[in-house]
Amino acid sequence: QVQLVESGGGLAQPGGSLRLSCVASGRISRINTMGWYRQAPGKQRELVGFITTGGDSSYTDSVKGRFTFSRDNAKNTLYLQMNSLKPDDTGVYFCYTTTTIYTYWGQGTQVTVSS
């Protein structure tokens, strides 16, 4: 079992920044990729992006150049730095991680971008 706990969500103005954190615990030796999904009101959950154990990352087109992943393997923590936020970035952000068999999810953290 792997547990994920997100933090760092909140309210930001358009053009502002937030940093999300996701701390993994449990059987973390089996963790591979870590990443984030988000779900806006009335919409399906969409992939924001991910980062591999080796540090390679991938982002959905709408956040490229604005969002950045970083991963501190010693602290078992994934970070998502979100800059130049837009109202369309509003939603619940879910951290996830994969092992060879399972995908684990955090409980989600709300991000609201509004003036």
C-alpha positions in Angstrom: 0.0 0.0 0.0 1.0 3.6 -0.8 -0.6 6.6 0.8 -0.5 10.0 -0.8 -1.3 13.3 0.9 -1.6 16.5 -1.1 -1.3 20.1 0.2 -0.8 23.6 -1.1 -4.1 24.3 -2.9 -6.0 27.4 -2.3 -7.2 30.6 -4.0 -5.0 32.5 -6.4 -5.5 35.5 -8.7 -5.1 35.1 -12.4 -1.4 35.4 -13.2 -0.5 34.2 -9.7 1.3 31.2 -8.4 0.7 28.2 -6.2 2.9 25.2 -5.3 1.3 21.8 -4.6 3.0 19.1 -2.6 2.3 15.4 -2.6 4.0 13.3 0.1 4.1 9.5 -0.3 4.3 7.0 2.5 4.0 3.3 2.9 5.6 0.9 0.4 7.4 3.7 -1.4 10.2 1.6 -2.6 7.9 0.3 -5.3 6.9 3.8 -6.6 7.6 4.6 -10.2 6.0 7.5 -12.0 4.3 10.3 -10.0 2.1 12.9 -11.4 -1.1 15.0 -11.2 -4.5 14.9 -12.6 -7.1 17.6 -12.2 -10.8 17.8 -12.5 -12.7 21.0 -13.2 -16.4 21.3 -12.2 -18.6 19.4 -14.7 -15.6 18.0 -16.6 -13.8 14.8 -16.8 -10.5 14.3 -14.9 -7.6 15.2 -17.1 -3.9 14.5 -16.9 -1.7 17.5 -16.0 1.5 15.6 -16.3 4.0 13.3 -14.6 7.6 12.8 -13.7 9.5 9.6 -13.7 11.9 8.3 -11.0 14.7 9.4 -13.2 13.4 12.9 -13.5 11.9 12.9 -17.0 8.7 14.8 -17.1 5.8 15.4 -19.5 3.0 18.0 -19.4 -0.3 18.4 -21.1 -0.2 21.2 -23.7 -2.3 23.7 -21.7 0.2 23.9 -18.9 3.5 23.7 -20.7 5.8 26.6 -19.9 3.7 27.5 -16.8 3.8 24.4 -14.6 6.9 22.6 -13.4 7.3 19.2 -11.6 10.0 18.5 -9.2 10.6 15.4 -7.2 12.6 15.0 -3.9 13.1 11.3 -3.7 14.8 11.6 -0.3 11.6 13.2 1.1 9.3 11.0 -1.0 7.6 14.3 -2.2 6.4 15.5 -5.5 6.0 19.2 -6.1 3.9 21.0 -8.8 4.9 24.7 -9.2 2.1 26.5 -11.0 2.8 29.9 -12.4 0.8 32.3 -14.6 -2.3 30.7 -13.4 -5.5 31.0 -15.4 -9.2 30.6 -14.4 -9.2 27.5 -16.5 -6.7 25.9 -14.1 -9.4 25.8 -11.5 -10.2 22.4 -10.2 -9.4 19.6 -7.8 -5.8 18.4 -8.3 -5.1 14.8 -7.5 -1.7 13.3 -7.0 -1.1 9.8 -8.2 1.7 7.3 -8.4 2.2 4.0 -10.1 3.9 0.8 -9.1 4.3 -2.3 -11.3 0.7 -3.4 -10.4 -1.3 -0.5 -9.0 -2.1 3.1 -9.3 -2.6 5.1 -6.0 -4.4 8.4 -5.6 -4.4 11.2 -3.1 -7.6 12.7 -1.8 -7.3 15.9 -3.9 -6.6 19.5 -3.2 -8.8 22.4 -4.5 -7.2 25.1 -6.6 -9.3 28.1 -7.5 -8.1 30.8 -9.8 -10.3 33.9 -9.6 -10.1 37.6 -9.2 
